[in-house]
Amino acid sequence: MTDTTAPEPTPEQAALMARVRRMMLIAGLTSVLAVAVVLMAVGYRLYRGDGSPAASATDTIATVPKGARIVSTAVAGERLVVTLDIGGVTEIRTFDAKTLKPAGKLKFISEP
């Protein structure tokens, strides 16, 4: 058998090959950087502390005074607002929308 050898490249061909190698290296490094950024973004969303409301939804029971009547409910930003009528006295209770923990209470009474 005869071995066929490739002839030595001309200076123009060698320069072209070096340019192609350099461009391939830049493209490869850019691809690796893009994949790393995507993986970091996914990891950040998966492991950050606040979580999503749907994933951490639980049954919560909020007690109201005996004889109280819920007049209205609303959402204001990050708060759940419940308006109660307790024997003629209006009271507004606010809860954190994500955790449903009480955030505040506002009572309206008539002056004597």
Residue frames relative to the residue before (quaternion, step in Angstrom):
aa qw qx qy qz dx dy dz
M 1.0000 0.0000 0.0000 0.0000 0.00 0.00 0.00
T 0.3044 -0.7431 0.5658 0.1873 3.44 -1.10 0.63
D 0.3415 -0.7157 0.5714 0.2114 3.57 -0.99 0.80
T 0.2073 -0.7550 0.6094 0.1252 3.49 -0.90 0.99
T 0.1355 -0.7858 0.6004 0.0605 3.54 -0.82 0.95
A 0.4705 -0.6605 0.5071 0.2919 3.49 -1.12 0.73
P 0.4763 -0.6675 0.4778 0.3151 3.54 -0.94 0.79
E 0.6097 -0.5460 0.4234 0.3884 3.55 -1.19 0.50
P 0.4476 -0.6969 0.4775 0.2934 3.59 -0.92 0.86
T 0.5243 -0.6131 0.4907 0.3294 3.48 -1.20 0.59
P 0.6694 -0.4962 0.3419 0.4345 3.64 -1.14 0.29
E 0.6320 0.5202 -0.3408 0.4624 3.62 1.04 -0.68
Q 0.6610 0.4983 -0.3042 0.4715 3.57 1.01 -0.85
A 0.6374 0.5212 -0.3270 0.4638 3.61 1.00 -0.77
A 0.6498 0.5047 -0.3173 0.4716 3.60 0.98 -0.80
L 0.6450 0.5179 -0.3155 0.4650 3.57 1.02 -0.80
M 0.6503 0.5103 -0.3122 0.4683 3.60 0.97 -0.83
A 0.6452 0.5098 -0.3213 0.4696 3.59 0.99 -0.81
R 0.6477 0.5133 -0.3154 0.4664 3.58 1.01 -0.79
V 0.6471 0.5084 -0.3153 0.4725 3.60 0.97 -0.84
R 0.6415 0.5192 -0.3264 0.4608 3.62 0.95 -0.81
R 0.6524 0.5135 -0.3042 0.4671 3.58 0.97 -0.91
M 0.6632 0.4934 -0.3061 0.4722 3.62 0.94 -0.82
M 0.6384 0.5164 -0.3219 0.4714 3.60 1.03 -0.75
L 0.6332 0.5252 -0.3252 0.4663 3.60 1.02 -0.76
I 0.6498 0.5017 -0.3106 0.4791 3.60 0.96 -0.86
A 0.6655 0.4970 -0.3077 0.4642 3.61 0.90 -0.87
G 0.6525 0.5176 -0.3120 0.4572 3.60 0.98 -0.81
L 0.6703 0.4893 -0.2973 0.4720 3.58 0.92 -0.89
T 0.6314 0.5213 -0.3317 0.4684 3.60 1.03 -0.73
S 0.6503 0.5128 -0.3151 0.4635 3.59 0.97 -0.80
V 0.6472 0.5077 -0.3172 0.4720 3.59 0.95 -0.85
L 0.6483 0.5135 -0.3134 0.4667 3.60 0.96 -0.83
A 0.6566 0.5102 -0.3130 0.4588 3.61 0.94 -0.84
V 0.6553 0.4944 -0.3168 0.4752 3.61 0.93 -0.82
A 0.6407 0.5241 -0.3254 0.4571 3.62 0.98 -0.78
V 0.6484 0.5084 -0.3208 0.4671 3.59 0.96 -0.81
V 0.6552 0.5023 -0.3183 0.4659 3.61 0.91 -0.84
L 0.6638 0.4957 -0.3099 0.4665 3.61 0.92 -0.83
M 0.6413 0.5088 -0.3286 0.4711 3.59 1.02 -0.72
A 0.6472 0.5114 -0.3252 0.4624 3.61 0.96 -0.77
V 0.6530 0.4952 -0.3125 0.4804 3.59 0.95 -0.82
G 0.6574 0.5107 -0.3082 0.4604 3.59 0.93 -0.85
Y 0.6347 0.5279 -0.3271 0.4598 3.58 0.99 -0.80
R 0.6854 0.4815 -0.2900 0.4629 3.58 0.88 -0.89
L 0.6725 0.5024 -0.3036 0.4507 3.59 1.02 -0.70
Y 0.8230 0.3080 -0.1174 0.4626 3.56 0.87 -0.94
R 0.4440 0.6745 -0.4965 0.3184 3.63 1.11 0.19
G 0.6615 -0.6173 0.2988 0.3034 3.54 -1.15 0.72
D 0.6956 0.5252 -0.3185 0.3727 3.63 0.86 -0.77
G 0.2691 -0.7890 0.5190 0.1891 3.63 1.05 -0.53
S 0.5081 -0.6274 0.4820 0.3406 3.54 -1.27 0.01
P 0.5946 -0.5950 0.3945 0.3698 3.61 -1.05 0.65
A 0.6482 0.5258 -0.3332 0.4386 3.60 1.00 -0.73
A 0.6750 0.5031 -0.2989 0.4493 3.57 1.01 -0.77
S 0.7687 0.3340 -0.1857 0.5128 3.59 1.08 -0.64
A 0.3284 0.7612 -0.5022 0.2459 3.59 1.17 0.44
T 0.0253 0.7771 -0.6273 0.0450 3.54 -0.95 0.96
D 0.5443 -0.5809 0.4765 0.3732 3.54 -1.27 0.29
T 0.0280 -0.7940 0.6068 -0.0253 3.55 -0.84 1.02
I 0.1718 -0.7660 0.6129 0.0898 3.54 -1.03 0.85
A 0.1021 -0.7690 0.6297 0.0404 3.55 -0.80 1.05
T 0.2676 -0.7734 0.5547 0.1503 3.57 -0.77 1.01
V 0.1639 -0.7490 0.6351 0.0935 3.52 -1.17 0.73
P 0.6262 -0.5483 0.3807 0.4029 3.60 -1.13 0.49
K 0.6137 -0.5578 0.4129 0.3765 3.54 -1.19 0.59
G 0.7974 0.2565 -0.2203 0.4998 3.56 -0.91 0.96
A 0.5036 0.6499 -0.4310 0.3718 3.60 1.25 -0.01
R 0.1771 -0.7661 0.6123 0.0822 3.52 -1.20 0.68
I 0.3696 -0.7126 0.5485 0.2338 3.57 -0.91 0.93
V 0.2588 -0.7883 0.5455 0.1185 3.55 -0.61 1.19
S 0.7925 -0.1576 0.1278 0.5751 3.60 0.87 -0.89
T 0.1739 -0.7368 0.6390 0.1364 3.51 -1.38 0.29
A 0.0358 0.7866 -0.6151 0.0407 3.57 -1.17 0.61
V 0.3097 -0.7001 0.6037 0.2225 3.51 -1.35 0.26
A 0.0183 -0.7880 0.6146 -0.0300 3.55 -0.83 1.06
G 0.8167 -0.1216 0.0407 0.5626 3.57 -0.19 1.25
E 0.7908 -0.2242 0.2166 0.5268 3.56 -0.65 -1.17
R 0.6377 0.5328 -0.3145 0.4590 3.60 1.22 0.30
L 0.2757 -0.6913 0.6420 0.1841 3.52 -1.27 0.63
V 0.1413 -0.8110 0.5668 0.0335 3.58 -0.68 1.12
V 0.0551 -0.7867 0.6148 -0.0090 3.57 -0.81 1.08
T 0.1849 -0.7732 0.6000 0.0895 3.57 -0.83 1.05
L 0.1133 -0.8074 0.5789 0.0134 3.56 -0.77 1.13
D 0.2074 -0.7127 0.6508 0.1598 3.53 -1.28 0.54
I 0.0205 -0.8091 0.5851 -0.0513 3.56 -0.41 1.27
G 0.8182 -0.2360 0.1102 0.5125 3.56 -0.12 1.30
G 0.7630 -0.3596 0.1964 0.4999 3.60 0.90 0.84
V 0.6404 0.4701 -0.3217 0.5151 3.60 1.26 -0.10
T 0.2928 -0.7608 0.5570 0.1587 3.57 -0.82 1.02
E 0.0089 -0.7898 0.6123 -0.0365 3.54 -0.92 0.97
I 0.1762 -0.7650 0.6126 0.0919 3.56 -1.01 0.88
R 0.0782 -0.7819 0.6183 0.0166 3.56 -0.82 1.05
T 0.1576 -0.7852 0.5943 0.0735 3.54 -0.96 0.89
F 0.1242 -0.7740 0.6201 0.0312 3.52 -1.18 0.79
D 0.5200 -0.5968 0.4986 0.3535 3.56 -1.16 0.56
A 0.4666 -0.7229 0.4356 0.2643 3.60 -0.70 1.07
K 0.6976 0.4694 -0.2926 0.4555 3.63 1.01 -0.62
T 0.7989 0.2969 -0.1480 0.5016 3.58 0.86 -0.93
L 0.3075 -0.7792 0.4734 0.2724 3.58 1.31 -0.40
K 0.3971 0.6835 -0.5050 0.3465 3.58 1.11 0.64
P 0.5685 -0.6011 0.4248 0.3674 3.63 -1.03 0.71
A 0.1819 -0.8006 0.5662 0.0728 3.55 -0.95 0.94
G 0.8039 -0.1757 0.1211 0.5552 3.59 1.10 -0.46
K 0.1947 -0.7584 0.6139 0.0998 3.51 -1.36 0.33
L 0.0373 -0.7810 0.6234 -0.0060 3.56 -0.97 0.91
K 0.1101 -0.8127 0.5719 0.0166 3.56 -0.66 1.15
F 0.1809 -0.7682 0.6075 0.0899 3.58 -0.97 0.92
I 0.0460 0.7825 -0.6193 0.0460 3.59 -0.77 1.03
S 0.4988 -0.6437 0.4933 0.3059 3.54 -1.22 0.54
E 0.4724 -0.6505 0.5108 0.3046 3.55 -1.10 0.72
P 0.4961 -0.6688 0.4544 0.3163 3.58 -1.03 0.69
